[in-house]
Amino acid sequence: MTYAPRAIDPRLVEMLAGLPAVAVEGPKAVGKTMTAARLARTIIRLDRADEAELLAIDPGRLGREPAPVLVDEWQLMPQSWDLVRRAVDDGAGAGSFLLTGSATPRATTHSGAGRIVRVRMRPMSFAERQIQSPTVSFAGLLADGPAEIGGRTEVVLEEYAEEIVRSGFPAIRGLEGVHRRDALESYLTRIVEHDFSELGHVVRRPRVLEAWLTAYAAVTGTTATYETILDAATQGIGDKPTRPTTAAYRDTLERLWILDEVPAWVGSRNRLASLTQASKHFLADPALAARLLGVGAGALIDKPQPGKIVARDGTLLGALFEHLVALSVRVHAEVERARVLHLRTKGGEHEVDLIVERDDGKVLAIEIKLNRVPTDRDVRHLRWLKEKLGDDLLDAVVVTTGPLAYRRPQDGIAVVPLALLGP
């Protein structure tokens, strides 16, 4: 398969220039191996029994092979993590090791803190899908001083809906129609029937886990309680799973990088009070949520709220578009070493969909709207936040499905169609 450049590529090159070991982590099929393999001179694939056996017999091989040495799917042989850590302790130079992992085993290995630096790889952002050349730089929005905003796109709502269901997993998004649907179904089935047990979690009631995942998909982009998710998943079931059981579901899904929740921003400089600490719910890819809910692009447009599983504000299309934008922002924020959070006051009076925070505490605020042209009402929370933060607010942006990128003359808020937002 032809390699599609990823936003994380230059950061990996930079990291290997100064660090002895880098771990690229993320869900299965996200493209970790292909991305890391382009930078490696030696590849040890631990999903192949013979290679795992050879490394177990001769662990010193790691230090003799041409570097960078890529240890692929390290979680299948957790001691390989410790082998790399010890090699770093023994003086391995910059660019010696790459590790890729699609799950985090339970704490049976040393954390590697200070020796192995982790970086998160997610499904493809909208810009990485190369649908259109972006004209607005995410790095520019996150920098000091006003970013340049401009450009035009012909991408319309129907195309965004198609990208929601097409997936950001490179191998899956290249499939068409029923084949893509089958691949996504298989991906989800593998999680329940194989990946849980691979991490030592026996699922005694797989249908309940599948229902829980579906209910989780239904609350995409919300801060719904886990009790709400469980109740929605087990309607009509007398013998409901216990709270520890569902907590174990969440723990394992996080270790598989399938849950990708956006934490709450609590105000780094104490200028805001009464902020909620509940995370927003997202899966690794909006296509997984759409598949769990049984909707395609056409259904999202024609019936934007098909069969509510739980009560929610707004449409499912709006929630999954927010998911697509959040995924894209997080991909680009990872490159910039910035954190992505959300803001919501406890009473719900104010909320901002995404808060991107730099190390110095300054933030970029992002609202996400299906509207082609945002109204004054759509930006009211951004205006409020600007008053509260002053110079600590780097920029305020509304990401839309519209045709133009521009700054609103009345308040300077940037309006950026998702198709025009790039690295």
KEMILUM-319741 format. One record per residue (C-alpha): chain; residue number from 1; y negated, z negated, x negated. Coordinates in nm, 4 decimals, padded with zeros to 6 digits. Each point is the difference from the previous one (the first is absolute). Last residue first. Layout:
> A	NUM	Y	Z	X
...
END
This chain:
> A	423	-02.1094	-01.0465	00.0880
> A	422	-00.0481	00.2013	00.3171
> A	421	-00.1541	-00.0322	00.3451
> A	420	-00.0809	00.3408	00.1544
> A	419	00.3057	00.0213	00.2296
> A	418	-00.0718	-00.3530	00.1258
> A	417	-00.3345	00.1131	00.1419
> A	416	-00.2830	-00.2041	-00.1606
> A	415	-00.3017	-00.1559	00.1725
> A	414	-00.2065	-00.2069	-00.2437
> A	413	-00.2264	-00.2739	00.1366
> A	412	-00.3607	00.0541	-00.1048
> A	411	-00.1406	-00.1857	00.3047
> A	410	-00.2086	00.2425	00.2103
> A	409	00.0608	00.3117	-00.2080
> A	408	00.3803	-00.0146	00.0381
> A	407	00.1448	00.1196	-00.3289
> A	406	00.2110	00.3156	00.0006
> A	405	00.3545	00.1377	-00.0047
> A	404	00.0595	00.2625	00.2694
> A	403	00.2843	00.1319	00.2175
> A	402	00.1149	-00.3097	00.1929
> A	401	00.3259	-00.1987	-00.0111
> A	400	-00.1800	-00.3125	-00.1226
> A	399	-00.0316	-00.2485	-00.2860
> A	398	-00.3107	-00.2179	00.0478
> A	397	-00.1405	-00.1271	-00.3286
> A	396	-00.2116	-00.2895	-00.1246
> A	395	-00.0973	-00.0276	-00.3660
> A	394	-00.0153	-00.2449	-00.2893
> A	393	-00.0453	-00.3073	00.2195
> A	392	-00.0773	-00.2873	-00.2378
> A	391	-00.3641	00.1113	00.0076
> A	390	-00.0476	-00.1390	00.3506
> A	389	00.3155	-00.1732	00.1196
> A	388	-00.0894	-00.1306	00.3468
> A	387	-00.2384	00.2761	00.1066
> A	386	00.2402	00.2665	-00.1244
> A	385	00.2820	-00.1710	00.1883
> A	384	-00.1918	00.0224	00.3273
> A	383	-00.0793	00.3672	-00.0577
> A	382	00.3668	00.0696	-00.0713
> A	381	00.0968	-00.1846	00.3188
> A	380	-00.2412	00.2116	00.2052
> A	379	00.1272	00.3296	-00.1409
> A	378	00.2004	00.1268	00.2993
> A	377	-00.2642	-00.1242	00.2454
> A	376	-00.2629	00.2157	-00.1715
> A	375	00.2282	00.2963	00.0639
> A	374	00.2458	00.1723	-00.2314
> A	373	00.0335	00.3809	00.0178
> A	372	00.3533	00.1461	00.0033
> A	371	00.1312	-00.3172	00.1573
> A	370	00.3443	-00.1188	-00.1116
> A	369	-00.1723	-00.2866	-00.1798
> A	368	00.0739	-00.2005	-00.3151
> A	367	-00.2505	-00.2517	-00.1388
> A	366	-00.0266	-00.0519	-00.3745
> A	365	-00.1896	-00.2639	-00.1994
> A	364	-00.0277	00.0265	-00.3799
> A	363	-00.0229	-00.3366	-00.1702
> A	362	-00.1501	-00.1973	-00.2847
> A	361	00.2140	-00.2929	-00.1149
> A	360	-00.0217	00.0763	-00.3730
> A	359	00.3641	00.1142	-00.0086
> A	358	-00.0752	00.2660	00.2604
> A	357	00.0782	-00.0460	00.3690
> A	356	00.0850	00.2705	00.2506
> A	355	-00.0484	-00.1346	00.3532
> A	354	00.1804	00.1968	00.2707
> A	353	-00.0142	-00.0033	00.3808
> A	352	-00.3160	-00.2060	00.0397
> A	351	-00.0036	-00.2634	00.2705
> A	350	-00.2642	-00.1991	00.1850
> A	349	00.0043	-00.2071	00.3171
> A	348	00.3768	-00.0506	-00.0242
> A	347	-00.0267	-00.3763	00.0421
> A	346	00.1644	-00.0655	-00.3330
> A	345	-00.2168	00.2565	-00.1756
> A	344	00.1796	00.3077	-00.1242
> A	343	-00.0160	00.1665	-00.3380
> A	342	00.2616	00.2164	-00.1678
> A	341	00.1362	00.0210	-00.3544
> A	340	00.0448	00.2578	-00.2751
> A	339	-00.0168	-00.1231	-00.3599
> A	338	-00.1445	00.2104	-00.2811
> A	337	00.1657	00.1141	-00.3219
> A	336	-00.1698	00.3407	00.0302
> A	335	00.3333	00.1860	00.0033
> A	334	00.1376	-00.2477	00.2538
> A	333	-00.3125	00.0545	00.2119
> A	332	00.0826	00.3710	00.0264
> A	331	00.3479	-00.0601	00.1406
> A	330	-00.1300	-00.2842	00.2166
> A	329	-00.2664	00.2224	00.1555
> A	328	00.2550	00.2679	00.0883
> A	327	00.2417	-00.2478	00.1562
> A	326	-00.2825	-00.1611	00.1988
> A	325	-00.1093	00.3438	00.1248
> A	324	00.3514	00.0886	00.1169
> A	323	00.0439	-00.3419	00.1647
> A	322	-00.3382	00.0355	00.1729
> A	321	00.1238	00.3347	00.1330
> A	320	00.3121	-00.1836	00.1156
> A	319	-00.2060	-00.2551	00.1926
> A	318	-00.2258	00.2623	00.1557
> A	317	00.2978	00.2082	00.1092
> A	316	00.1603	-00.3125	00.1464
> A	315	-00.3083	-00.0445	00.2126
> A	314	-00.2544	-00.2779	00.0208
> A	313	00.0500	-00.3708	00.0618
> A	312	00.3556	-00.1207	00.0122
> A	311	00.2593	-00.1361	00.2416
> A	310	00.3482	00.0233	-00.1476
> A	309	00.2717	00.2614	00.0407
> A	308	-00.2453	00.2374	00.1651
> A	307	00.1738	00.3124	00.1282
> A	306	-00.1965	00.2941	-00.1375
> A	305	-00.3595	-00.0794	-00.1003
> A	304	-00.1496	00.3226	-00.1360
> A	303	00.1894	00.2120	00.2528
> A	302	-00.1072	00.3588	-00.0703
> A	301	-00.1218	-00.0487	-00.3579
> A	300	00.2586	-00.2504	-00.1213
> A	299	00.2674	00.1808	00.1995
> A	298	-00.0753	00.3260	-00.1781
> A	297	00.0170	-00.1593	-00.3445
> A	296	00.3397	-00.1555	00.0648
> A	295	00.0868	-00.3354	00.1542
> A	294	00.3243	-00.1981	-00.0025
> A	293	-00.1512	-00.3429	-00.0692
> A	292	00.2139	-00.0482	-00.3115
> A	291	-00.0884	00.3546	-00.1040
> A	290	-00.3735	-00.0583	00.0387
> A	289	00.0201	-00.3236	-00.2011
> A	288	00.1975	00.1701	-00.2766
> A	287	-00.2492	00.2890	-00.0011
> A	286	-00.2808	-00.2530	-00.0477
> A	285	00.1403	-00.0804	-00.3460
> A	284	00.0702	-00.3325	-00.1743
> A	283	-00.0260	-00.1956	00.3242
> A	282	-00.3259	-00.1593	00.1118
> A	281	-00.0936	-00.3309	00.1640
> A	280	-00.3401	-00.1517	-00.0611
> A	279	00.0068	-00.3414	-00.1658
> A	278	-00.1149	-00.3243	00.1646
> A	277	-00.2549	-00.2081	-00.1919
> A	276	-00.2738	00.0112	00.2630
> A	275	-00.3581	-00.0418	-00.1154
> A	274	-00.1975	-00.2961	00.1329
> A	273	-00.2764	00.0043	-00.2595
> A	272	-00.1694	00.2716	-00.2006
> A	271	-00.2208	-00.0305	-00.3044
> A	270	00.2699	-00.1907	-00.1900
> A	269	-00.0115	00.2284	-00.3025
> A	268	00.3474	00.1529	00.0207
> A	267	00.0045	00.0263	00.3762
> A	266	00.3428	-00.0612	00.1508
> A	265	00.1325	00.3542	00.0031
> A	264	00.3213	00.0195	00.1997
> A	263	00.3088	00.1578	-00.1488
> A	262	00.1035	00.3595	00.0741
> A	261	00.3737	00.0133	00.0665
> A	260	00.2307	00.2432	-00.1756
> A	259	00.3435	-00.0653	00.1475
> A	258	00.2574	00.2424	-00.1353
> A	257	-00.0412	-00.1067	-00.3651
> A	256	00.3728	-00.0932	-00.0124
> A	255	-00.0974	-00.3564	-00.0966
> A	254	-00.2396	00.0012	00.2954
> A	253	00.2817	00.1095	00.2310
> A	252	00.2186	-00.2798	-00.1379
> A	251	-00.2622	-00.2694	00.0596
> A	250	-00.0858	00.1285	00.3450
> A	249	00.3615	00.0032	00.1153
> A	248	00.0514	-00.3458	-00.1532
> A	247	-00.2917	-00.1300	00.2074
> A	246	00.1749	00.1546	00.3015
> A	245	00.3114	-00.2036	-00.0751
> A	244	-00.1960	-00.3185	-00.0798
> A	243	-00.1749	00.0322	00.3425
> A	242	00.3332	00.0184	00.1778
> A	241	00.1445	00.3158	00.1499
> A	240	-00.0066	00.0143	00.3807
> A	239	00.3122	-00.0831	00.2000
> A	238	-00.1192	00.1010	00.3448
> A	237	-00.1020	00.3546	-00.0833
> A	236	-00.1932	00.1669	00.2827
> A	235	-00.3115	00.0484	-00.2099
> A	234	00.0996	-00.0532	-00.3617
> A	233	-00.2333	00.2251	-00.1960
> A	232	-00.3101	-00.0759	00.2049
> A	231	00.0603	-00.3749	-00.0298
> A	230	00.0559	00.0327	-00.3750
> A	229	-00.3206	00.1972	-00.0522
> A	228	-00.2024	-00.2474	00.2059
> A	227	00.1501	-00.2926	-00.1953
> A	226	-00.0922	00.1840	-00.3203
> A	225	-00.3605	-00.0202	00.1098
> A	224	-00.1999	00.3164	00.0602
> A	223	-00.2549	00.0758	-00.2725
> A	222	-00.0286	00.3660	00.0974
> A	221	00.0127	00.3311	-00.1898
> A	220	00.3543	00.0828	00.1044
> A	219	00.1148	-00.2258	00.2854
> A	218	00.2509	00.2537	00.1359
> A	217	00.1527	00.0491	-00.3459
> A	216	00.0875	-00.3709	-00.0074
> A	215	00.1659	00.0361	00.3396
> A	214	00.2086	00.2857	-00.1375
> A	213	00.0916	-00.2019	-00.3096
> A	212	00.1068	-00.2922	00.2207
> A	211	00.2106	00.2335	00.2148
> A	210	00.1755	00.1343	-00.3115
> A	209	00.0610	-00.3583	-00.1178
> A	208	00.1416	-00.0879	00.3417
> A	207	00.2264	00.3050	-00.0112
> A	206	00.1259	-00.1042	-00.3440
> A	205	00.1343	-00.3340	00.1252
> A	204	00.1867	-00.1614	-00.2901
> A	203	-00.2296	00.1374	-00.2687
> A	202	00.1428	-00.1268	-00.3305
> A	201	-00.2809	-00.0583	-00.2490
> A	200	00.1126	00.0263	-00.3632
> A	199	-00.2581	00.2503	-00.1179
> A	198	00.2476	00.2869	00.0251
> A	197	00.0893	-00.1370	00.3451
> A	196	-00.3545	00.0640	00.1222
> A	195	-00.0077	00.3454	-00.1587
> A	194	00.3172	00.1238	00.1648
> A	193	00.0222	-00.0131	00.3786
> A	192	-00.3538	-00.0961	00.1002
> A	191	-00.1960	00.1824	-00.2700
> A	190	00.2420	00.2930	00.0069
> A	189	-00.0592	00.0469	00.3718
> A	188	-00.3751	00.0256	-00.0580
> A	187	00.0361	00.2695	-00.2656
> A	186	00.2591	00.1821	00.2109
> A	185	-00.2378	00.0133	00.2957
> A	184	-00.2738	00.1296	-00.2314
> A	183	00.2313	00.2706	-00.1349
> A	182	00.1146	00.0981	00.3507
> A	181	-00.3607	00.0376	00.1160
> A	180	-00.0813	00.2101	-00.3045
> A	179	00.2964	00.2241	00.0755
> A	178	-00.0939	00.0221	00.3694
> A	177	-00.3353	00.1525	-00.0800
> A	176	-00.0527	00.1074	-00.3604
> A	175	00.0711	-00.1575	-00.3359
> A	174	-00.2592	-00.0161	-00.2793
> A	173	-00.1281	-00.3331	00.1306
> A	172	00.3378	-00.1592	-00.0721
> A	171	00.0194	00.0781	-00.3725
> A	170	-00.3550	-00.1158	-00.0733
> A	169	-00.0023	-00.3183	00.2128
> A	168	-00.3474	00.0132	00.1572
> A	167	00.1359	00.0670	00.3462
> A	166	-00.0156	00.2954	00.2415
> A	165	-00.0603	-00.2298	00.2987
> A	164	-00.3516	-00.1107	-00.0943
> A	163	-00.0718	00.3374	-00.1581
> A	162	00.0601	00.1745	00.3328
> A	161	-00.2378	-00.2386	00.1763
> A	160	-00.2632	00.0768	-00.2648
> A	159	00.0543	00.3691	00.0630
> A	158	-00.0469	-00.0440	00.3752
> A	157	-00.3239	-00.1910	-00.0605
> A	156	-00.1640	00.2828	-00.1923
> A	155	-00.0177	00.1125	-00.3644
> A	154	-00.2786	00.2592	-00.0327
> A	153	-00.1830	-00.2066	-00.2583
> A	152	-00.3593	-00.0203	-00.1212
> A	151	-00.1618	-00.1683	-00.2985
> A	150	-00.2466	-00.2712	-00.0912
> A	149	-00.0438	-00.3570	-00.1211
> A	148	-00.1132	-00.0831	-00.3525
> A	147	00.0638	-00.3662	-00.0689
> A	146	-00.2819	-00.2552	00.0138
> A	145	-00.0261	-00.2285	-00.3032
> A	144	00.2675	-00.2161	-00.1593
> A	143	00.3491	00.1470	00.0287
> A	142	00.2501	-00.0404	00.2837
> A	141	-00.1292	00.2999	00.1941
> A	140	00.0098	00.2048	-00.3211
> A	139	00.3606	-00.0984	-00.0660
> A	138	00.0822	00.1135	00.3540
> A	137	-00.1562	00.3361	-00.0811
> A	136	-00.1224	00.2171	00.2882
> A	135	00.0567	00.3781	-00.0158
> A	134	00.3773	00.0150	00.0430
> A	133	00.1836	00.3326	-00.0497
> A	132	00.2071	00.0640	00.3122
> A	131	00.3624	-00.0384	00.1049
> A	130	00.0988	-00.1088	-00.3497
> A	129	00.2398	-00.2765	00.1129
> A	128	-00.1471	-00.2238	-00.2696
> A	127	-00.3288	-00.0082	00.1945
> A	126	00.1720	-00.1384	00.3111
> A	125	00.1600	-00.2707	-00.2094
> A	124	00.3612	00.0449	-00.1049
> A	123	00.2427	-00.2844	00.0492
> A	122	-00.0726	-00.3128	-00.2068
> A	121	00.0314	-00.0923	-00.3650
> A	120	-00.0824	-00.3553	-00.1060
> A	119	-00.0612	-00.0895	-00.3656
> A	118	00.1654	-00.2858	-00.1897
> A	117	-00.0700	-00.1089	-00.3574
> A	116	00.3018	-00.1185	-00.1994
> A	115	-00.0702	-00.2486	-00.2799
> A	114	-00.2771	-00.2272	00.1282
> A	113	00.2075	-00.1116	00.2950
> A	112	00.3583	00.1230	-00.0439
> A	111	00.1038	-00.1943	00.3086
> A	110	00.3232	-00.1165	-00.1648
> A	109	00.2997	00.1185	00.1961
> A	108	00.2106	-00.1439	00.2805
> A	107	-00.2951	-00.0448	00.2351
> A	106	00.1377	00.2074	00.2856
> A	105	00.0189	00.3701	-00.0693
> A	104	-00.3145	00.2105	00.0502
> A	103	00.0701	00.3414	00.1449
> A	102	-00.0836	00.3631	-00.0729
> A	101	-00.0348	-00.0472	-00.3748
> A	100	-00.1260	00.2138	-00.2854
> A	99	-00.0291	-00.1234	-00.3559
> A	98	-00.1966	00.1602	-00.2815
> A	97	00.0372	-00.1161	-00.3579
> A	96	-00.1364	00.0468	-00.3524
> A	95	-00.3518	00.1231	00.0730
> A	94	-00.1739	-00.2599	-00.2163
> A	93	00.2212	-00.1613	-00.2633
> A	92	00.3110	-00.2142	00.0340
> A	91	-00.0559	-00.3266	-00.1889
> A	90	00.2984	-00.2259	00.0630
> A	89	-00.1567	-00.1389	00.3166
> A	88	-00.0211	00.3568	00.1293
> A	87	00.3705	00.0517	-00.0729
> A	86	00.0704	-00.3290	00.1756
> A	85	-00.1814	00.1178	00.3125
> A	84	00.1844	00.3314	-00.0064
> A	83	00.3377	-00.1726	-00.0181
> A	82	-00.1093	-00.2440	00.2710
> A	81	-00.0761	00.2873	00.2380
> A	80	00.3360	00.1587	-00.0893
> A	79	00.1644	-00.3250	00.1130
> A	78	-00.0816	00.1011	00.3571
> A	77	00.2469	00.2921	-00.0049
> A	76	-00.0515	00.1769	00.3329
> A	75	-00.3584	-00.1323	-00.0048
> A	74	-00.0755	00.2266	-00.2983
> A	73	-00.0034	00.3093	00.2191
> A	72	-00.0959	00.2199	-00.2990
> A	71	-00.0416	-00.1489	-00.3467
> A	70	-00.2363	00.2526	-00.1613
> A	69	-00.0190	-00.0182	-00.3797
> A	68	-00.3391	00.1037	-00.1393
> A	67	00.1214	00.0216	-00.2667
> A	66	00.2847	00.1654	-00.1900
> A	65	00.3186	-00.2106	00.0286
> A	64	00.0735	-00.2775	-00.2469
> A	63	-00.1600	-00.3000	00.1698
> A	62	00.1636	00.0513	00.3380
> A	61	00.3343	00.0667	-00.1677
> A	60	00.0129	-00.3642	-00.1044
> A	59	00.1496	-00.0712	00.3433
> A	58	00.3293	00.1626	-00.1111
> A	57	00.2812	-00.0895	00.2396
> A	56	-00.2289	-00.0711	00.2962
> A	55	-00.2014	00.3141	-00.0796
> A	54	00.3158	00.2103	-00.0074
> A	53	00.1181	-00.1461	00.3312
> A	52	-00.3320	00.0775	00.1707
> A	51	00.0150	00.3555	-00.1331
> A	50	00.3561	00.0481	00.1244
> A	49	-00.0740	-00.1441	00.3440
> A	48	-00.2910	00.2304	00.0720
> A	47	-00.2639	-00.1784	00.2076
> A	46	-00.1064	-00.1545	-00.3318
> A	45	-00.1577	00.3225	-00.1174
> A	44	-00.1022	-00.0364	-00.3661
> A	43	-00.2663	00.2589	-00.0810
> A	42	-00.1282	00.0681	-00.3522
> A	41	-00.3174	00.1896	-00.0930
> A	40	-00.1943	-00.1311	00.2993
> A	39	-00.3378	00.1078	00.1406
> A	38	00.1251	00.2632	00.2450
> A	37	00.2847	-00.2353	00.0926
> A	36	-00.2498	-00.2539	00.1393
> A	35	-00.1287	00.2322	00.2727
> A	34	00.3427	00.1396	00.0884
> A	33	00.1516	-00.3479	00.0102
> A	32	-00.2748	-00.1569	00.2076
> A	31	-00.0181	00.2745	00.2656
> A	30	-00.0235	-00.2080	00.3187
> A	29	00.3664	00.0618	00.0814
> A	28	00.0890	-00.3720	-00.0019
> A	27	-00.2854	-00.2425	00.0453
> A	26	-00.2361	-00.1047	-00.2797
> A	25	-00.0145	-00.1286	-00.3558
> A	24	-00.1006	00.1555	-00.3310
> A	23	00.0633	-00.2530	-00.2796
> A	22	-00.1965	00.0408	-00.3237
> A	21	00.1106	-00.1201	-00.3433
> A	20	-00.1639	00.0026	-00.3451
> A	19	-00.3612	00.0279	00.1217
> A	18	-00.2931	00.1848	-00.1583
> A	17	00.0598	00.3739	00.0262
> A	16	00.2646	-00.0564	00.2661
> A	15	-00.2662	-00.1359	00.2347
> A	14	-00.2300	00.3001	-00.0439
> A	13	00.2791	00.2483	00.0672
> A	12	00.1030	-00.2017	00.3044
> A	11	-00.3601	-00.0015	00.1255
> A	10	-00.0250	00.3762	-00.0438
> A	9	00.3096	00.0601	00.2183
> A	8	-00.0817	-00.2491	00.2807
> A	7	-00.1765	00.2565	00.2148
> A	6	00.3147	00.2110	00.0102
> A	5	00.0444	00.3610	-00.1070
> A	4	00.2554	00.1909	00.2118
> A	3	00.3039	00.0803	-00.2128
> A	2	00.1931	00.3084	00.1074
> A	1	00.3434	-00.0925	00.1339
END
